[in-house]
Amino acid sequence: MSPEPTTSKGSAASPAPAAAGEGGRAAATIRYLDRADMGETFADSITGLIFDGQTLRIEFGVTRFDDVKPNTPITGRRYPACRLVLPPAAAVDLINRMQQIAAALTQAGVVKAAPRPGAEAAKAG
């Protein structure tokens, strides 16, 4: 649980836009209120990802290793840790934000941009 306030999630300083209501009413202003007591979930893998046309479903997993014994292979199990279901608008928001994070990590040199398929053929020709 992070004690720091999170202001990038649509706080009073930057309200999250909402769709206009019926009858041409002005859009609602939504304030983000942090819940410091909310539990957090740790995951070390994504075990499932599916979009069924209505929702994006992501299942996160956590790996637990068995006791290591000499001269035996390492074994373990993967358990589901969390299932997250998002409507299309939230899925698009997640994709956009992950692309921003990927660009920042690439710019910082933490990850390298993967070459696009066909990029080598375009350079050679």
C-alpha positions in Angstrom: 0.0 0.0 0.0 1.6 3.2 -1.1 1.3 6.1 1.3 1.9 8.7 -1.4 -1.2 10.4 -2.8 -1.8 9.6 -6.4 -2.8 12.8 -8.3 -2.5 11.4 -11.9 -5.7 9.4 -11.6 -8.2 12.3 -12.0 -8.0 14.2 -8.7 -9.7 17.5 -8.1 -6.8 19.3 -9.8 -7.3 17.3 -13.0 -10.8 15.9 -13.1 -11.5 12.8 -15.1 -13.9 13.6 -18.0 -17.2 11.8 -18.0 -19.8 11.4 -20.8 -22.5 14.1 -21.1 -25.7 13.0 -19.5 -29.2 12.9 -21.1 -30.8 16.0 -22.3 -27.5 17.8 -23.1 -26.4 18.2 -19.5 -22.8 19.2 -18.9 -20.3 16.4 -18.3 -19.8 15.3 -14.7 -16.6 16.1 -12.8 -15.2 13.0 -11.1 -12.7 13.3 -8.3 -10.3 10.5 -7.5 -10.2 9.6 -3.8 -7.4 7.4 -2.6 -8.1 4.5 -0.3 -4.9 3.9 1.7 -6.4 0.8 3.4 -7.1 -1.0 0.1 -5.2 -4.3 -0.3 -2.7 -4.7 -3.1 -2.2 -7.8 -5.2 1.3 -9.0 -6.3 1.6 -10.9 -9.6 4.7 -12.1 -11.5 3.0 -13.2 -14.7 -0.1 -12.8 -16.8 -1.7 -16.2 -17.2 -4.6 -15.2 -19.4 -5.7 -12.3 -21.6 -8.9 -12.3 -23.7 -11.2 -9.7 -25.3 -14.7 -11.1 -25.9 -16.1 -8.1 -27.7 -17.6 -6.6 -24.5 -14.8 -6.9 -21.9 -11.1 -7.3 -21.6 -10.3 -10.0 -19.1 -6.8 -10.3 -17.6 -5.8 -13.0 -15.2 -2.6 -12.4 -13.2 -0.6 -15.2 -11.7 1.9 -15.7 -8.9 4.6 -18.4 -9.0 5.5 -20.4 -5.9 8.6 -22.6 -5.9 8.9 -25.9 -4.1 11.7 -26.5 -1.7 15.0 -26.9 -3.6 16.6 -30.3 -3.1 20.1 -31.3 -4.2 20.3 -33.1 -7.6 16.7 -32.6 -8.4 15.0 -30.2 -10.9 13.5 -27.0 -9.6 9.7 -27.3 -9.5 6.9 -25.0 -8.6 3.3 -24.0 -9.2 1.5 -21.0 -10.6 -1.6 -19.8 -8.9 -4.2 -17.2 -10.0 -3.6 -14.0 -8.0 -6.2 -11.6 -9.5 -8.7 -11.5 -12.3 -9.3 -8.0 -13.8 -12.3 -7.3 -16.1 -12.4 -4.0 -18.0 -15.0 -2.5 -20.3 -13.7 -1.4 -23.7 -13.2 2.2 -22.7 -11.1 1.3 -19.7 -9.2 -1.3 -21.8 -8.3 1.4 -24.4 -7.2 3.7 -21.5 -5.0 0.8 -20.1 -3.4 0.2 -23.6 -2.7 3.9 -24.1 -1.1 4.2 -20.7 1.0 1.1 -21.1 2.2 2.5 -24.5 3.3 5.7 -22.7 5.2 3.7 -20.1 6.8 1.6 -22.8 7.9 4.7 -24.6 9.3 6.2 -21.4 11.2 3.0 -20.5 12.6 2.8 -24.1 13.7 6.5 -23.9 15.4 5.8 -20.5 17.2 2.8 -22.0 15.6 0.3 -19.7 14.2 -1.7 -22.6 15.1 -1.8 -26.2 12.6 -1.2 -29.0 11.9 -4.4 -30.8 12.5 -4.2 -34.6 9.2 -4.3 -36.6 8.7 -7.2 -38.9 9.7 -6.2 -42.4 11.8 -3.3 -41.2 15.0 -5.1 -42.3 13.7 -5.7 -45.8 12.8 -2.0 -46.1 16.3 -0.9 -45.1 17.9 -3.4 -47.5 15.7 -2.2 -50.5 
